[in-house]
Amino acid sequence: MAVLMFAAIEVGSYEIEMKIFEIGGKNGIREIDRIAHVVELGKNSYNEKYIGFEMIDEVCDVLYDFCKIMKSYGVSQSRVCATSAVREAENCQTIVDRIYIRTGLKVDVLSNSELRYIYNKAIALKEKDFESIIENGTVLVDMGSGSAQLTLFDQGKLITTQNILLGSLRVREVLAGLSVSGANYRSVLEEYIDDDMEDVRKMFFRDTEISNMIVTGEYVSTLFGNKENVRTYVTKEEFEKQYDILLTSSADELEEKYNIPQEHVGVLIPSSMIYKKVLDITGAQRIWVPNVKLCDGMVAEYAEKNKKIKFSKDFNNDILNASRVIAKRYMWNEEHVRFVEESSLGIFDATRKIHGLGKRERLLLQIAAILHECGKYINVSYPGDCSFSIIMRTEIIGISHMERVMVANIVKYNTENISFESLLMQGIGKNDAMTVIKLAAILRLSNALDKTHKQKCRNMKLKMNEKELIISVNTFEDMTIERGLFPDKTFLFEQAYGIKPVIIVKRT
């Protein structure tokens, strides 16, 4: 197998990191080198919502040097990703443009859901027992500089996830802005963290027994001396012992003990406090420290897409399961949703030749079908607008921000008149806007087949000819409402696809 050199670069909130990987051969994926440079972008971004030109120039200088290193290694493929500090800066697009002009590197600014999804792949790649671990209640605490992501797994499934703005660097800067220092620093810090964590406990951890806690972050491995490529498990007692040392030691003592710069100590303490709080509210007994970074997830994702590796875990199932949990939260009609989901996918597959869409668009349609009724929880008369608001304010791990916008619009226009211009005004590109229209047409058609929510249509069969999509169903029930309202729901489909849906009912 040919060996490929790949570079993964993270423009993070605290540092810029590059890892060089060798992909292929007998080793699969092997890390060759790691280079990092501290640039505290989050210090500007989280406080001022803006990153100054001097710091942008420093980022460009670092990345330019990284380009030279990549060339020396013969890197043929690379990816550069920026996280929350760049994403939240008001001059985000200017930063991305400056980097491209100066270095030729295109930067992907990751949404939080994309970032955490990539981290999950890094963990699965690093730990072959990941699937067996999450068979029991497991909380993943993914600590970033800007926020922490708490993801709950049980019975091998992703149950729910929540992002809280308690990133290690953000917390440090907030307290610095409050002029908190000295003897009361740690007590104020703990009080600040407790406020958000108590809400998380009430909402997300009350119904699941937690056995395991997985922790990732900038400096968590420092606490436990984790060596590269060596998995580390620690007990609750071992974690608490290290935590006590951390809280009772001075910054100078911690700098010497852990061999880290003193400024890193100010980031390590907030992280550890959040880990400890999650440990307390979940009662987890076993803590796993896989020591993964975003760069590890980037190479895992690249290798998977290019069929260099194959995960045994289907990550799309996590996306769909999380969507079902959201729908359940808003009192879904499960039988109706299942029907619409299955019939939507059936119509998508039957019309594949004329819509030209792929697996990713099929996934977005499936998510939309699962969530299409959530707005009724708020207002039965205006479910489209309410569903749109819910989806736009609910994180779905594994899809990008733009994909979430597309799903929200597919659901909205299931019940409302669609406007191509309104889609463009939301920043959706022309191709994606057409995709929204095509998928909304399928969802609207599927929903019409179960207008009464009684799943009267059985053994649905779909056949397409030049002018019609024939939908044959068996039923022993009265289909007057479905058949009578069906023509009103086909107009968008006819406009999008140029064929007419026809329903044929066979009495059984």
C-alpha positions in Angstrom: 0.0 0.0 0.0 1.3 3.4 -0.9 2.3 5.7 2.0 0.9 9.2 2.0 2.1 12.1 4.2 -0.7 14.2 5.7 -0.5 17.3 7.8 -3.2 18.4 10.3 -3.1 21.9 11.6 -5.3 23.3 14.4 -5.5 27.1 14.8 -6.8 26.9 18.4 -7.7 29.3 21.1 -4.4 28.9 23.0 -1.9 27.5 20.5 -1.4 26.6 16.9 -0.5 22.9 16.5 0.6 20.8 13.5 0.9 17.1 13.4 2.6 15.2 10.5 1.2 11.8 9.9 2.1 8.8 7.7 -1.0 7.1 6.3 -0.7 3.7 4.8 1.6 0.7 5.0 1.6 -1.7 7.8 1.2 1.0 10.5 -2.1 2.4 9.2 -1.8 5.9 10.7 1.4 6.9 12.4 2.3 10.2 13.9 5.7 11.4 12.6 6.1 14.9 14.2 4.3 17.5 16.3 5.0 21.2 16.3 3.2 23.8 18.4 3.4 27.5 19.0 1.5 29.4 21.8 -0.7 32.2 20.4 -3.5 33.2 22.8 -6.1 34.1 20.2 -8.9 33.4 22.8 -7.6 36.2 25.0 -8.6 38.7 22.4 -11.6 36.9 20.9 -13.4 36.0 24.1 -12.9 39.4 25.7 -13.0 41.8 22.8 -14.8 39.7 20.1 -12.0 40.8 17.8 -8.4 39.6 17.0 -5.9 42.4 16.3 -3.8 42.6 13.2 -0.5 42.0 15.1 -1.8 38.7 16.4 -3.1 37.8 12.9 0.4 38.5 11.5 1.9 36.2 14.1 -0.5 33.4 13.1 0.4 33.9 9.5 4.1 33.8 10.3 3.7 30.5 12.2 1.6 28.9 9.5 4.2 30.1 6.9 6.9 28.3 8.8 4.6 25.2 9.1 4.4 25.2 5.2 8.2 25.0 5.1 8.1 22.0 7.5 5.4 20.3 5.5 7.5 20.7 2.3 10.5 19.1 4.0 8.4 16.1 5.0 6.9 15.7 1.5 3.4 16.3 2.7 0.9 15.9 -0.2 -2.4 16.4 1.7 -3.2 18.8 4.5 -6.1 20.3 6.4 -6.2 23.5 8.5 -9.0 24.0 11.0 -9.8 26.9 13.3 -11.9 26.6 16.4 -13.9 28.9 18.7 -11.5 31.8 19.0 -11.5 32.5 15.3 -15.2 31.4 14.9 -16.4 33.9 17.5 -14.2 36.8 16.3 -16.2 39.5 14.5 -13.3 39.7 11.9 -13.4 35.9 11.3 -13.6 36.2 7.5 -10.8 38.7 7.4 -8.6 36.4 9.4 -9.3 33.5 7.1 -8.6 35.7 4.0 -5.3 37.0 5.4 -4.1 33.5 6.1 -4.9 32.4 2.6 -3.2 35.4 1.0 -0.1 35.1 3.1 0.3 31.3 3.2 -2.0 29.7 0.5 -3.7 27.7 3.2 -7.5 27.4 3.2 -8.9 27.4 6.7 -12.0 25.5 7.7 -13.7 27.3 10.6 -15.4 24.5 12.4 -18.7 24.9 14.1 -18.9 23.4 17.6 -20.8 20.4 16.4 -18.3 19.6 13.7 -15.4 20.0 16.2 -16.8 17.6 18.7 -17.7 15.1 16.0 -14.1 15.0 14.8 -13.0 14.5 18.4 -15.3 11.5 18.7 -13.6 10.0 15.7 -10.2 10.6 17.2 -11.2 8.8 20.4 -12.7 5.9 18.5 -9.4 5.6 16.4 -7.3 5.7 19.5 -9.3 3.3 21.6 -10.4 0.1 20.0 -12.6 -0.7 23.0 -14.6 2.6 22.6 -17.8 0.8 21.6 -17.6 -1.6 24.5 -16.9 1.2 27.0 -20.1 3.2 25.9 -22.3 0.1 26.3 -22.5 1.3 29.9 -23.4 4.8 30.9 -20.5 7.0 29.9 -20.1 10.8 29.9 -17.5 12.3 27.5 -16.1 15.6 28.8 -14.4 17.3 25.9 -12.6 20.4 27.3 -11.7 23.1 24.9 -10.3 26.6 25.5 -13.6 28.2 24.7 -16.2 25.7 25.9 -16.7 22.2 27.3 -18.9 19.6 25.5 -20.7 17.0 27.7 -21.8 14.0 25.7 -23.8 11.1 27.2 -23.6 7.6 25.8 -25.5 4.5 27.0 -26.1 1.1 25.4 -23.7 2.0 22.7 -25.7 5.0 21.6 -25.2 8.7 21.8 -28.0 9.9 24.1 -27.6 13.6 24.3 -24.9 16.3 24.2 -24.7 19.8 25.6 -22.2 22.6 25.1 -21.4 24.9 28.0 -19.3 28.1 27.8 -16.9 26.9 30.4 -13.7 26.5 28.4 -10.5 26.7 30.4 -9.1 29.8 28.7 -12.5 31.5 28.6 -13.1 31.0 32.3 -9.6 32.3 33.1 -10.2 35.4 31.0 -13.7 36.0 32.6 -12.2 35.9 36.1 -9.4 38.1 35.0 -11.9 40.6 33.8 -13.6 40.6 37.2 -10.2 41.3 38.8 -10.4 38.1 40.8 -7.0 36.9 42.2 -5.2 35.9 45.3 -6.7 33.8 48.1 -10.3 33.9 46.9 -9.6 33.0 43.3 -10.3 29.3 43.5 -13.5 29.7 45.6 -14.9 32.3 43.1 -13.8 30.0 40.2 -15.7 27.1 41.8 -18.8 29.2 42.3 -18.7 30.4 38.7 -18.5 26.8 37.4 -21.2 25.5 39.8 -23.8 27.8 38.3 -23.8 26.2 34.9 -23.1 22.7 36.0 -26.1 22.5 38.3 -28.4 23.2 35.3 -26.6 20.4 33.4 -27.1 18.0 36.2 -30.8 18.6 36.4 -31.4 18.4 32.7 -29.1 15.7 31.4 -27.8 13.3 34.1 -30.8 12.5 36.3 -32.1 9.4 34.3 -28.9 7.5 33.4 -26.5 5.6 35.7 -23.0 6.7 34.8 -20.1 4.2 35.1 -17.4 5.8 33.0 -16.1 9.3 32.3 -13.9 10.0 29.3 -11.9 13.2 29.6 -10.1 15.1 26.8 -8.5 18.5 26.8 -5.3 20.5 26.5 -3.6 19.5 29.7 -5.6 16.7 31.3 -2.9 14.1 30.4 -0.4 16.3 32.3 -2.1 15.3 35.5 -1.7 11.6 35.0 1.6 11.4 33.1 -0.1 9.9 30.0 2.5 8.8 27.4 1.7 9.0 23.7 -0.3 6.1 22.3 -0.7 4.6 25.8 -4.2 4.5 27.1 -4.6 5.6 30.7 -7.4 4.6 33.1 -7.6 6.1 36.5 -10.0 5.4 39.4 -12.1 8.1 41.0 -9.8 8.0 44.0 -6.7 8.5 41.9 -8.3 11.5 40.2 -9.4 13.1 43.4 -5.9 12.6 44.9 -4.3 14.5 42.0 -7.1 17.1 42.2 -6.3 17.8 45.9 -2.6 18.2 45.0 -3.6 20.7 42.3 -5.7 22.8 44.6 -3.2 22.9 47.5 -0.1 23.7 45.5 1.2 27.1 44.4 1.6 28.0 40.8 5.4 27.7 41.2 5.1 24.2 42.7 2.7 23.1 39.9 5.1 24.5 37.3 7.9 22.4 38.7 5.9 19.2 39.4 4.3 19.0 35.9 7.0 20.7 34.0 4.7 23.2 32.3 5.0 27.0 31.9 3.3 28.9 34.7 0.8 30.5 32.3 -0.4 27.0 31.6 -1.2 26.5 35.2 -4.0 29.1 34.9 -5.6 27.0 32.3 -5.1 23.7 34.0 -7.0 24.6 37.2 -10.3 25.6 35.6 -10.2 22.4 33.5 -9.6 20.2 36.5 -12.4 21.9 38.4 -14.9 21.2 35.6 -13.8 17.5 35.4 -14.2 17.2 39.2 -17.7 18.7 39.1 -18.8 16.3 36.4 -17.3 13.4 38.4 -19.3 14.5 41.5 -22.6 14.9 39.8 -22.4 11.7 37.7 -20.8 9.4 40.3 -18.6 7.8 37.6 -16.0 5.4 39.1 -13.6 5.0 36.2 -11.9 7.8 34.2 -10.3 7.3 30.9 -7.7 9.8 29.5 -7.2 8.9 25.8 -4.9 11.9 25.2 -6.3 12.9 21.8 -6.2 16.2 20.0 -8.1 17.8 17.2 -5.3 16.9 14.8 -5.8 13.2 15.6 -9.5 13.5 14.6 -8.6 15.3 11.4 -6.3 12.6 10.2 -8.9 9.9 11.2 -11.6 11.7 9.2 -9.3 12.1 6.2 -8.3 8.5 6.3 -11.9 7.3 6.6 -13.1 9.5 3.7 -10.3 8.2 1.5 -10.9 4.6 2.5 -7.6 4.2 4.2 -9.3 3.0 7.4 -12.8 1.8 8.3 -14.4 2.4 11.7 -16.5 -0.4 13.1 -18.7 2.3 14.6 -21.3 4.0 12.4 -21.1 7.6 13.4 -24.1 8.5 11.4 -26.2 6.5 13.8 -25.0 8.8 16.6 -26.3 11.8 14.6 -29.7 10.1 14.0 -30.0 8.9 17.6 -29.3 12.3 18.9 -32.0 13.7 16.6 -34.5 11.2 17.9 -33.7 12.2 21.5 -34.4 15.8 20.5 -37.7 14.8 18.8 -38.7 12.8 21.9 -37.9 15.9 24.1 -40.6 17.7 22.1 -43.3 15.0 22.6 -43.0 13.4 19.1 -45.6 11.0 17.7 -43.1 8.2 17.3 -45.2 6.0 14.9 -45.9 8.9 12.6 -42.3 10.1 12.6 -41.1 6.6 11.8 -43.5 6.3 8.9 -42.4 9.7 7.5 -38.8 8.8 7.9 -39.1 5.5 6.1 -41.3 6.8 3.3 -39.0 9.8 2.8 -36.0 7.6 2.4 -38.0 5.3 0.0 -38.9 8.2 -2.2 -35.4 9.6 -2.1 -34.0 6.2 -3.3 -36.7 5.8 -5.9 -36.0 9.2 -7.5 -32.2 9.0 -7.2 -31.7 9.3 -11.0 -33.5 12.6 -11.3 -32.4 14.5 -8.1 -28.7 13.8 -8.3 -28.1 13.9 -4.6 -25.9 11.7 -2.5 -25.5 10.0 0.9 -25.0 13.3 2.8 -28.2 14.8 1.5 -30.0 11.6 2.3 -28.8 11.9 5.9 -30.1 15.5 6.1 -33.5 14.4 4.8 -33.6 11.7 7.4 -32.8 14.2 10.2 -35.5 16.5 8.9 -38.0 13.7 8.9 -37.2 12.9 12.5 -37.5 16.5 13.6 -40.4 17.6 11.3 -43.0 17.9 14.1 -41.0 19.2 17.0 -42.5 22.7 16.6 -46.0 21.5 17.4 -44.8 21.3 21.1 -44.8 25.1 21.1 -47.6 26.0 18.6 -49.8 23.5 16.7 -50.9 26.3 14.3 -47.4 27.4 13.3 -45.2 24.3 13.5 -42.9 25.4 10.6 -41.6 28.5 12.3 -41.4 26.9 15.7 -39.6 23.8 14.4 -37.1 26.1 12.6 -36.4 28.0 15.8 -35.9 24.8 17.8 -33.5 23.2 15.2 -31.5 26.4 14.9 -31.0 26.6 18.6 -30.3 22.9 19.2 -26.9 21.5 18.6 -26.8 18.3 16.5 -23.3 16.8 16.8 -22.0 15.7 13.4 -23.5 18.3 11.0 -22.1 21.7 10.2 -23.9 25.0 10.9 -24.9 25.3 7.3 -26.3 21.8 7.2 -28.3 22.7 10.3 -29.7 25.7 8.5 -30.6 23.4 5.6 -32.4 20.9 7.9 -34.3 23.7 9.6 -35.5 25.0 6.3 -36.5 21.6 5.0 -38.7 21.2 8.1 -40.1 24.7 7.9 -41.1 24.4 4.2 -42.8 21.1 4.9 -45.8 23.2 5.9 -45.1 26.6 4.5 -44.7 28.1 1.0 -41.1 27.9 0.0 -39.1 30.9 -1.3 -35.8 30.5 -3.2 -34.9 34.1 -2.4 -35.4 33.7 1.3 -33.0 30.7 1.3 -30.4 32.8 -0.4 -30.9 35.6 2.1 -30.0 33.2 4.9 -26.5 32.7 3.3 -27.4 29.4 1.7 -25.7 28.9 -1.7 -27.7 28.4 -4.9 -26.9 24.6 -5.1 -27.7 24.1 -1.4 -30.9 26.1 -1.8 -32.0 23.8 -4.6 -31.2 20.8 -2.4 -33.4 22.2 0.4 -36.3 22.6 -2.1 -35.8 19.0 -3.4 -35.7 17.5 0.1 -38.6 19.6 1.4 -40.7 18.4 -1.6 -40.0 14.8 -0.6 -40.7 15.4 3.1 -44.0 17.2 2.2 -45.0 14.2 0.0 -44.2 11.7 2.7 -46.0 13.6 5.4 -49.1 13.8 3.2 -49.2 10.0 3.0 -49.9 9.9 6.8 -52.0 13.0 7.2 -54.2 11.4 9.8 -51.2 10.0 11.7 -52.7 6.5 11.6 -50.2 4.9 9.3 -52.9 3.6 7.0 -50.5 3.0 4.1 -49.0 -0.5 4.2 -46.4 -2.3 2.0 -45.6 0.9 0.0 -44.0 0.3 -3.4 -42.5 3.0 -5.5 -42.0 3.0 -9.3 -40.9 5.9 -11.5 -41.6 6.3 -15.2 -41.0 9.3 -17.5 -43.9 11.4 -16.2 -45.0 9.9 -12.9 -43.9 8.6 -9.5 -46.3 5.7 -8.8 -46.9 5.1 -5.1 -48.8 1.9 -4.5 -50.0 1.1 -1.0 -52.2 -1.5 0.6 -54.8 -0.6 3.2 -58.0 -1.9 4.7 -58.8 1.6 6.1 -60.7 4.6 4.7 -58.2 6.8 2.7 -60.6 9.6 1.9 -58.6 12.3 3.7 -55.2 11.2 2.4 -56.4 10.8 -1.2 -58.4 14.0 -1.0 -55.6 16.2 0.3 -52.8 14.5 -1.6 -52.9 16.6 -4.8 -52.4 19.8 -2.8 -49.2 18.4 -1.4 -47.7 17.4 -4.7 -47.2 20.8 -6.3 -43.7 21.4 -4.9 -42.6 17.9 -5.9 -43.8 18.4 -9.4 -42.0 21.8 -9.7 -38.7 20.4 -8.3 -38.6 17.1 -10.2 -40.8 17.5 -13.3 -42.8 14.4 -12.6 -46.3 13.9 -11.0 -46.7 11.7 -7.9 -49.7 9.4 -8.2 -51.1 7.3 -5.3 -52.7 3.9 -6.1 -54.6 2.4 -3.2 -55.2 -1.4 -3.2 -57.8 -2.6 -0.7 -56.7 -5.5 1.5 
